[in-house]
Amino acid sequence: MENSQIIEDFAFNVERSKSSNRNERKEAEGWMHKFIEEEGAVGICLQILNSSLANDIKLKSIEVIQIKHFVTDAEYLKLTFDTFWQITRIFPNENVLDSSFHTEICKYLHTADPENTKNTQMCIQYIGEFVCQAKSSINAEIERKYRFYSSLVMDFRRYIEPAVKRNDYELFVMSIIGLPSKCESKKESKSWVLCTENMVIYRLAEFLESFINMDEYENNYRAEIKSIIDFHSKIVLKEIKESPPDDSSRFVFVSLKPLRIFMNRIIDDVDIEDDDYSAVADQALNLCLEVIRHFKENEELCNEACNLMPQCILCFQKFGCSFECVCFYLKADCKWILEFTKAFYGQIINFLQHKDQNNRSILTTQLLALSQQMLCHYYEDALLLIDVGMLINVASDTLFSQNKVVDNLPSKIIRQLLNFDRLPINRFETKIILNCLYKTHMKQLIKNCFEAIMFHKNKSVIEISGEILNMVNKNERYFIGSNSETTREHIYEIWKNHSHKISSDRSILEDFIHLLNKPYPLPA
């Protein structure tokens, strides 16, 4: 029988199945059962999907296709993918996950030979079409999407390294043109979009972002952000508790990364002043810390958690919340967090470099509190991880500003950094860092102390500045040599190059030289 006749019969029996006559419905059902058993049923259904027949007929053809077994033989593989592509375009988007085809294709992707580039590319292309077609829907389905995408991320990774080794442009460079923002233009030109890990991650971030519509939720913005943090905490902690490590690590990774992208996007839009929501920030931070604790051997996951932490802090900094939960782990001697602090610390430092001093007091205090704890408990480890130069700059800016010193943290930081002569220095790398610290930053620190003593209005800052100058001079001799007079030379140069009123008064210089040799009590 010709295919056209079979298609005509198929359409006829679809209509009969809706008849009010019971016998006609029974005959239509019998015809469909026989049709499903035919070898060419999938091909016929594909032609129906490409035809101009009514949607109810096309939907029936999809039902038939889903009943048939997934065909992975080379001869029929493209036909299977073509069918899946048609399903994603005709089936309602929110119901795509209910189709067994995307599951079967992902299973094939998970087991296929990475060196079979033709089938691999075809498979990834069609999954890419699904990702572009999929839209966010009700909250109840978001976890299903996360689980689906988390499996995709790891499945795609099997193909990246072989593609790079082969210099396969189409398989590993498509992360640039495969981002969701380019999906629409690709679909319109009927060119396939290769699905990449970046594409999947950014797609999830788009789902999160779509939860918050500024026009719709203008008066309830905080509650929407809170619901997203609650959702992630719930699903991630549940996954950690109930799933095997390999499965849970994959799922947690694909949950944290889009959350970080989302948090980064909304930072500039958040305007929250309600202290009642400070618990949300603590919840987000505790989520990151729990991930680090549980997956301490998984460097990729720990770094992702570290990268998310500052985004949460920046987003909720108006709460006035602190790093108390972080410092708690440090005080408890959980050295595991120290290994991953560099990524976390670097993110905060980068933020501070690009913000006005007057608008960062809360975050600066938090940063200095964490640094002080690290130096207190793990001096040498902390020096290797922290950007010491930036730390001393931030501490100096905060200490010598005309604002009130908060908790005396800046002076504690500087004194801890300079008090190394009374600490056991065992590593050669530590001595190199301290040497660089003196050569690069001490002159500016001495200048800051000089000007603070001359002009600052806060008596405690003046006293601390004198103590710091004394420590710089003392430790310079310990570190460089007993005959070194570098600090004295810097003082002389600063005095000489200052205003005429100061540089003409020799007694000022003599007072500073005397200050360098004054005995000070050890810092607390």
N, C-alpha and C positions, 0 to 999 in steps of 0.2 A: 504494500500500500504506500502511496506517495506521502511524503511528509505533510504536504499541504492538506491532504484529506484527514490525516491524523490530527492535525492542529484544529481543523474544522470540527471534527468529532469531539475533541477535548473541550472546545468552547461550548459545544452543544450540550455536553454532559455536565458541565459546570452550571449551566442554566437549569438543566433538569434537576440537579441536586437541590435547587431552591424551590422546586415545585410543591404545590399543596397536595399533589397526588402522591400517596405513599408508594405505590408501585413504581412510578417514574423515579422517585428518589432512590429506591432500592436498585433499579436497573442502572442508574447513573453511578451508584456506589460500586456495583459489580464491574462496570466498565473501567472505572478508575483503578480498581485492584489489579485487573489484567494489564492495564497500561503501565502501572508501576513495575510489574515484573518484566516488562520488555527491556532488552539491552539498550536500546536507543532512547529511553525515556528522558535522560538528562539532556541529550542533544535537542530533543523536541521542545522541552521546557525552556531551554536557552533561546530557541527561535521565538517562542511565545513572548519571552521577556523583551526581545528586540523588536517585537511587532507593535502595531498600533491597537491591539486588542484592549478591551476594558481592564481596569485595574483589578477587579475581582477575579478575572481569569488569570491574570499575572500572579496574583497572590496565591491562587490555587496551584499554579505551576511551581511556586516557591515551596509550598507544602510538600509537593511530590519530591522535589529535589532534596529536601531535608530528610526525607524518609530513605532515600537512596544512600548507599555507602559512599564514603569519601574516597575518590579514586586518585591514587598517587602514581599510577603507571605513567611513564613518560608520554604515551600516546594520548592520554586523557587528562593529563595534569592541567594543561592550559584551559581546557574546557571547564574543568572544575573551578579554576580561578575566575574565568569569565562569568560563571554563574554567581560566584560570591560577589563579584563586582556589581552585577545587576541587582543582587539582593540589597546591597548597601544603598543603592540609589532609589530603589522602589519601596522597600520596607520602611515604615516610619523610623526615623533616626533613633528615637528613644528605645526602640525595641530590638535594635541590632544585636545587642548582647544576648538576646534570647535565641538567636540563631545558632545552630550547632556548627555552622560552617566556619565561623571565625575561630572557634575552638579547635576544629580539626586542622585548619591551615596552620595555626600556631603549633600544634603538635608536630606537624610535618616539618615546620621550620626548626623545631627543637631537635629533631633527629636527622635532618637532611645533611648531606655531605657539603661542607663549606666550599669545597673545590669545584662543585658542580655549579658554576657561575650562572648558567642559563636558568636553571630552576630556582636558584637562590634569589636572583634578581627578580624573577617573576613573582615569587612568593612575597618578597619585601615590598614590591610595587603595589600589590593588591592590598596588603595590610596597611600600607601608606594611604591608600584610597579610603579605607575604613576610618583611619584616624582623622583624615580631613573631613569626612562626612559626619562623624560623630559629634553630637552636641551635648552640652551639660543638661541635666534634667533634674528631677527631684532629688533631694539630699539622700534618700534611701538607696539610690543607685550609685552614688559616688564611690562607696567602698568597693562595689563590684568593678567599677572602672579602674580603681587603683590596683586591684588584684590582677585584672587583665593586663594592664600596662606594665606592672612590675615584672610579669613573666616575659613580656616583650623585650624589656630592657636587657635582661640577661641573655635571651635568645639571640638578639642582634649582636651581642658582643662576640659570639662565636665566629662571626663572619668578618669582623673588622680587621683583626690581625692578619688573616690570610689575604684579605683584599689589599691591605697596605703592602704586604710582601710582594704581591703581584703587580703593584702600582695600578690597581684597578680603580680608575678615576670615578666611575659611576657608583661604585659601592661605598667608598669611604670619604668622598669629598662632598657628597650630597647633603651633608649636615647644614651647609650654607643655604642652599636653595630649598631645602626640605622643611624649613620652619613653618609653623602654621600660618604666619602672616602671608606666606606666598602660596598657600594651598589653593585659594580661590582662583588666582590667575592660572594656575596649573590645570585646574579642573576645566575651566572655560576653554582652554586650548586643547583639551583632551590628551594632554601629555601626563604620563604617570609621575607621581611624586614618590621618590624612594623614602621609605620610613626609616628614620635614624633614631638613635638614643636621644639626641638633643630635641628632636621633633616630639617624641613622646613626652619628655619632661616638660617642655614648654606648653604642650597641649594640656597637661594636668594643671599647670599654673593658670592657664586660661580658664579652666573649669572653676578654680578657686576664685579667681578675680570676678567671674560672672556672678558669684554669690552676692557681691556687694555692688549694687547699682546706686551711684551717688544720688540720683534724682529720687529713686524709690525709697532708699533707706537713709535719707539725709538726717532724720531725727533719731535713728536707731543704729548708727554706724558702729558704736562701741559693742552693742549686742551682737552684731553680725561678725565682727572680728573675734569676739569671745567664743561664738559658736564654732568658728573654724578651728581655733586653738583647742577647744574641748573635743571636737571631732578627731583631730589628729592625735591628741593624747590618748583618747580612748582606743582607737584602732591600732596605734603603734604599741602601746603597752599590752594590749590584748594579744597582738601578734608575738611579741617577745615572750609572753608567758606560755602560749599554747602551741606554737609552731616549732619545728626543728630549726636549728641555727641557720642552716643554709637558706631555707625558704624564708625565714623571718628577716634575715639580713637583706635579701633582695627586696622584700616588701617595704621594709623600713627605709631603705635608701630611696626608693622611688616615691616615698611619702615625704621625706624630709626635704629633698631638693626642690620640688615645686612649691612647698611651703616657704622655703627661703626666697625663691623668686617672687612669690606673691608678697611676702613681707617687705621685700626690697622695693617693690612697685608702689606700695601704699604708704611708705614712710613719710613722704612729703605731704600726703593728704591727711594724715591723722592729726586731729586736734582734740586731744583728750585731757581733761583736767580733773577728772573724778578719781579721788584716791581709792574709792571702793573697788576700782578695777585693777588695783596693783597686783592682786592675786593672779590675774591673767598672765602678767609678765613672769611672775614666779613659776606659774604652771608651765609656761613655755620653756623656761630655763631648766626646770627640773626634768622636763621631757628630754632635753638634749643631754643632760648629765646622766640620765638613766640609760640612754642609748650608748654613751661612751663607756659607762660602767659595764654594761652587758656585752658589748662588742669590742672590748679593749684590744683584742688581737686583730681587729679589722680596721686597718689604717684608713681606707677609703670612707667607711661609715663614720669613723670618729672625726675625720676632717670635715665631713659634711655637717655633723652636729656642731662642731666648733664654728663653722661658717654661718650656721643658722643663729647661734646664740647672740652675736652682736646685732643682727637684724631685729631680733625680738626686743633687745634692750633699747635700741634706737627708736623703735616704734612706740615703746611704752615709757620712754624716759620721763615724760611729763607726770608720770605717776610718782616719781621720786623714789622708785624702788632701787634696791642696791644689789651688790654682788654677794650678799650674805650667804646664799646657798653655795656659791662657788668657794668662798673662803672657808665655809664649814668643812668641805671635803679636804681642802688643803690642811686645815688645822687637825683634821682627823688622820693626817699622815697617809692619805690615799695618793700615793705618788703616781698612780696611773694617769691622773688627769694632767700632770705636768708634761707628759710626753706630747700631749695634743694642744697645749696652751699656745704654742707659737702661732698656729693658724687663727685661733680665736683672738689672740692679742694683736696680731697684725691687722685684723679687720677693724678693731677699735682704734688703733693708732692711725690708720688710714683715714678714718672718719674725723678724728680730732685735728688732723693736719689741714682739713678743708673747712673747718668751722670757726666762727668768730669766738674769741676767748670768753666774751661776756655771755654767750648763749650756750655754754657747754659746762657750766659749773657742776651740775648733778652728775653728768657722765664722767667728767674729769675726776670727781671725787671717787666714783666707782672704780675707775681705772687705777687710780693711785692706791686705793684700798687693796685691790687684788695684787698689785705689784709689791706692796709692802708685805703682804702675807707670803708671797713667793720668796722674796729676799730674806724674810725672817726664818723661814723653814728650810729653804733649799738655795742657799746663796750662790754656789757655783753653778748648779743646774739652771737657776733663773738667769744668771748672766749670759749663759749660752743661748737661752731661748728669747730673752727680751731684747728689743732694740734699745740698748742702753742709752744711746745718744738721744733718741726721741724721748725716752722716759725722763732723762735729766732736763731736757728742754721744757717738757710739759710741767714737770715739778717746779722748775725755776719760774716759768711764766706765772704759775698759780701762786707761788710763794711771794714773788716780788710785785704782784699786782697790788693796786690800792684797795682791793676788796679784802674783807675779813678772811683770815686763814681758817679753813674748815678742818677741825680735828687735828690740826698741825701735821697732816699727812705729808705735804710736800717736804717739810724739813726732815721728817722721819725717813723718807725715801732717800734724800740726798745724803743724810748722815749714815744710813745703812750702806749706801754705795761706797762711801769714803772710809768706812771703818774696817777695811779689809786687813789692816795690819794686826788686828786682834782676832782674826778668823783663820782657820787652817786652810791654806791655799794648796791644793794637791795637784791640780791639773795645769799643764803647760798652757792650754787654751785660755784658761782664766787669766793668767798673767798677761797674755797677748791682748785680751779684751781690756784689761785695766790700763795697760800701756797706751792703747788707742784712745781710751777714755780721757787720759790726761792730755795727750797730744792734741786731741780734736776739740774737746769741750771745756777744759779747765779755764782757759783764758776768758771765755765768755762768762763762765760762772763767777770768776773772780771779779770781772767788770760789774756783773749784776750785784754782787755783794757790796762792792765799793759804792755804787750809786745808791743802794738801799740804805747803807749806813749814813750817807750824806744827806739823802732827801726823803726817805720814807717816813710816814707819819705814825706808823705802828711800832711801838717800842719793842714788842716781842720779835718782830721781823728784823729789827736792827740788831738785837742780841743774837738771834739765830745766824744772821749774816756774819757777825764777828766770829762765832763758833765755827762756821763753815770755812772761813778763810784760814783759821788756825788749823783745822783738820786737813785742808788741802796742802798747806805748807808742811805739816808733820808727815803726812803720808807720801808726799813727793820725795822727801829725804829717805824714807823707808824704801820706796819703790825704785827711785832713780839713783840715789846715792846720798851719803851724808853731807857731801860738799855742794849739793845742788842748791841753787838760789833762783830757780825758775819763777816761783811764786812772787818773790821779792822783785824780780825784774819786771814781771807783769804789772805789779802794783805801781812801780815807778813809771812805767810807760803810760798807764791809764791816768795817773796823776798829772804827768807832764802834758798829755794831750787834751786835758780837760779845759774848762773855761779859765780865763785869766785869773779870776778871783780865787779859784782853787789852786791852780798851778803855781801861783806866786806866793802861796802860803806854805812854807817849808814845814811848819809844825804839823800840818795835816799828814804829810808823807811820813814824818817821824812817828806819829800816833799809829798809823797803819802798820809800820814796820814793828813797832812794839806789840801791836795786836797779834801779829803772826806768831810770836813766841810766848804769848800768854798761856799759862796752863788752864785748860778747861776740863770740867768733869766729863767722864765718859757718857756718851749719849745713851739714853734709856732704850 
